[in-house]
Amino acid sequence: MPRFFYMTDLFFYISIFVIGYFTGAYIGASKYERLDWHTMKWNPDCLGFRKVPDGTKIFKGEKAVLCVSLRTDMLEPGQALLVNHGENEE
């Protein structure tokens, strides 16, 4: 009989872990999707990236980027955001 109790405990802990994992993944994904995403495509006429409207096709070899708008209104005067691309870590 004691072995049965150990199996139910194991099943309970695994169930709690799975529920927690999927809840966290759902919340994380929903935060990611709520960001203000923009697609930008290289425009050779102005030598820069421009926002493209929905339905625009991007073909192989064309330059395009996905961008997220950053809110800077919450920064104090003189305060700045530090951008780190992770390329030149020392």
C-alpha positions as CSV (number, residue, x, y, z in Angstrom):
1,M,0.0,0.0,0.0
2,P,2.7,2.6,0.7
3,R,3.9,2.4,-2.9
4,F,0.5,3.6,-4.1
5,F,0.8,6.7,-2.0
6,Y,4.2,7.5,-3.5
7,M,2.9,7.1,-7.0
8,T,0.0,9.5,-6.4
9,D,2.3,12.0,-4.8
10,L,4.6,11.8,-7.8
11,F,1.6,12.2,-10.2
12,F,0.5,15.3,-8.2
13,Y,3.9,17.0,-8.3
14,I,4.3,16.3,-12.0
15,S,0.8,17.7,-12.6
16,I,1.5,20.9,-10.7
17,F,4.8,21.3,-12.6
18,V,3.1,20.9,-15.9
19,I,0.3,23.3,-15.1
20,G,2.8,25.9,-13.9
21,Y,5.0,25.5,-16.9
22,F,2.2,26.0,-19.4
23,T,0.6,28.8,-17.4
24,G,4.0,30.6,-17.5
25,A,4.5,29.9,-21.1
26,Y,1.1,31.3,-21.9
27,I,1.6,34.5,-19.9
28,G,5.1,35.0,-21.4
29,A,3.8,34.6,-25.0
30,S,0.9,36.9,-24.5
31,K,3.2,39.6,-23.2
32,Y,5.4,39.1,-26.2
33,E,2.5,39.4,-28.6
34,R,1.2,42.6,-27.0
35,L,4.3,44.5,-28.0
36,D,4.0,47.2,-30.7
37,W,5.7,45.3,-33.6
38,H,6.5,46.9,-36.9
39,T,7.9,45.4,-40.1
40,M,10.3,47.6,-41.9
41,K,11.8,47.1,-45.4
42,W,14.9,48.7,-46.9
43,N,14.1,51.6,-49.3
44,P,16.9,52.4,-51.6
45,D,15.3,55.7,-52.6
46,C,15.9,57.2,-49.1
47,L,18.7,54.9,-48.0
48,G,16.9,53.7,-44.9
49,F,14.2,51.4,-43.6
50,R,10.5,52.3,-44.0
51,K,7.4,50.8,-42.4
52,V,5.5,48.6,-44.7
53,P,1.7,48.2,-44.8
54,D,0.0,44.9,-44.1
55,G,0.1,42.5,-47.0
56,T,3.5,43.6,-48.3
57,K,5.5,40.8,-49.7
58,I,9.2,40.5,-48.8
59,F,11.2,38.4,-51.2
60,K,14.4,36.5,-50.8
61,G,17.4,38.7,-50.7
62,E,15.5,41.9,-49.6
63,K,16.5,43.6,-46.4
64,A,13.8,43.7,-43.7
65,V,13.7,44.0,-40.0
66,L,11.1,43.5,-37.2
67,C,11.0,46.4,-34.7
68,V,9.5,47.1,-31.4
69,S,8.7,50.6,-30.3
70,L,10.3,51.5,-27.0
71,R,8.6,53.8,-24.5
72,T,10.9,56.5,-23.2
73,D,8.3,58.7,-21.5
74,M,8.9,56.9,-18.2
75,L,12.6,57.9,-18.1
76,E,13.8,60.7,-15.8
77,P,15.6,63.7,-17.3
78,G,19.1,62.7,-18.1
79,Q,18.3,59.0,-17.8
80,A,18.9,56.7,-20.8
81,L,18.4,53.2,-22.0
82,L,21.5,51.1,-22.5
83,V,21.5,49.1,-25.8
84,N,23.6,45.9,-25.7
85,H,23.6,43.7,-28.8
86,G,25.7,41.1,-27.2
87,E,28.3,41.1,-29.9
88,N,31.3,42.7,-28.2
89,E,31.0,41.3,-24.7
90,E,34.2,41.7,-22.8
